[in-house]
Amino acid sequence: MQSKAQRITGWVLTGLVGLFMIGASGVPKFFDFPGKNEMMEKLGIPLPLLPTLAVLEIAVTVIYLIPRTAFLGAILMTGYLGGAVFTHLRVGDPWFFPIIIGVLAWLGLALRQPTIFVLAKAGASASR
């Protein structure tokens, strides 16, 4: 049985992940800011590729934020964040932040839709 507090916590986590992915990470890729060129050069990402990455990031996040498509969005966001982990690992930067965002995204979804916990438990049992 899902409590109201779980549902609210799930939506708060979902909102925070969405706000970060769109507002702090996706949209800024469209704009110039100090240090952007150096950062992208270090990461090995060509500047003309940034708008495409921004559109992908915003799109998977919007899919995650829509209740009907949230599960698909979480899967797609996990893939996007996996690419971010690889990019940071490749250049020797700290790599754990995208993993934290992914865990928070799945936790937010699971608190909103408790069947995610059931699926995770069933998957863990089946792998033994």
C-alpha positions in Angstrom: 0.0 0.0 0.0 1.4 3.4 -1.0 1.2 6.2 1.5 0.6 9.8 0.6 4.0 10.7 1.9 5.7 8.2 -0.4 3.8 9.6 -3.4 4.7 13.2 -2.5 8.4 12.3 -1.9 8.4 10.5 -5.2 7.0 13.6 -7.0 9.5 15.9 -5.2 12.4 13.7 -6.3 11.0 13.5 -9.8 10.7 17.3 -9.9 14.2 17.9 -8.7 15.7 15.4 -11.2 13.6 17.0 -14.0 14.7 20.5 -12.9 18.3 19.6 -12.9 18.2 17.7 -16.2 16.3 20.4 -18.0 17.2 23.6 -16.2 20.8 23.0 -15.1 22.1 20.6 -17.7 20.0 20.6 -20.9 19.0 24.2 -21.5 22.5 25.7 -20.8 23.9 23.5 -23.6 22.1 26.0 -26.0 23.9 29.0 -24.6 27.4 30.3 -24.3 28.8 30.6 -20.8 32.3 31.2 -19.4 34.5 28.1 -19.6 32.1 26.2 -21.9 34.6 25.8 -24.8 37.4 24.6 -22.5 35.0 22.1 -20.7 33.7 20.6 -23.9 37.3 20.4 -25.3 38.4 18.5 -22.2 35.4 16.1 -22.5 36.1 15.6 -26.2 32.6 16.8 -27.2 32.5 19.0 -30.3 30.6 22.2 -29.8 28.2 21.7 -32.8 27.1 18.4 -31.1 25.8 20.2 -27.9 22.4 21.3 -29.3 21.7 17.6 -30.3 22.7 16.4 -26.8 20.5 19.1 -25.2 17.5 18.1 -27.3 18.0 14.4 -26.4 18.5 15.2 -22.7 15.4 17.4 -22.5 13.3 14.9 -24.5 14.1 11.9 -22.3 13.5 14.0 -19.2 10.1 15.2 -20.5 9.2 11.6 -21.3 10.2 10.8 -17.7 8.1 13.6 -16.2 4.9 12.5 -18.0 3.2 9.9 -15.7 2.1 7.6 -18.5 5.6 7.4 -20.1 7.7 7.7 -16.9 9.0 4.2 -17.0 10.2 4.5 -20.6 11.6 7.9 -19.7 13.5 6.4 -16.8 15.0 3.8 -19.1 16.0 6.4 -21.7 17.4 8.7 -19.0 19.5 5.8 -17.6 21.0 5.3 -21.1 21.8 9.0 -21.4 23.3 9.2 -18.0 25.4 6.1 -18.8 26.9 8.0 -21.6 27.7 10.8 -19.2 29.4 8.4 -16.9 31.5 7.0 -19.7 32.5 10.5 -20.9 33.7 11.5 -17.4 35.5 8.2 -16.9 37.3 8.5 -20.2 38.8 11.9 -19.2 39.5 11.1 -15.6 36.8 13.4 -14.1 34.5 12.4 -11.2 32.0 10.0 -12.6 29.5 9.4 -9.8 27.2 12.4 -10.2 25.3 11.0 -13.2 24.8 7.7 -11.2 23.4 9.7 -8.3 21.0 11.5 -10.6 19.9 8.1 -12.2 19.4 6.5 -8.7 17.3 9.5 -7.6 15.2 9.3 -10.9 14.5 5.6 -10.3 13.8 6.1 -6.6 11.4 9.0 -7.4 9.6 6.8 -10.0 9.4 3.8 -7.6 7.9 6.0 -4.8 5.3 7.2 -7.3 4.7 3.8 -8.8 5.4 1.1 -6.2 5.2 -1.6 -8.8 8.7 -0.6 -9.7 9.8 -2.0 -6.3 7.9 -5.2 -7.0 9.6 -5.5 -10.4 13.0 -4.9 -8.9 12.4 -7.5 -6.2 11.2 -10.0 -8.7 14.3 -9.4 -10.9 16.6 -9.8 -7.9 14.9 -13.1 -7.0 15.1 -14.4 -10.5 18.8 -13.7 -10.8 19.7 -16.0 -7.8 
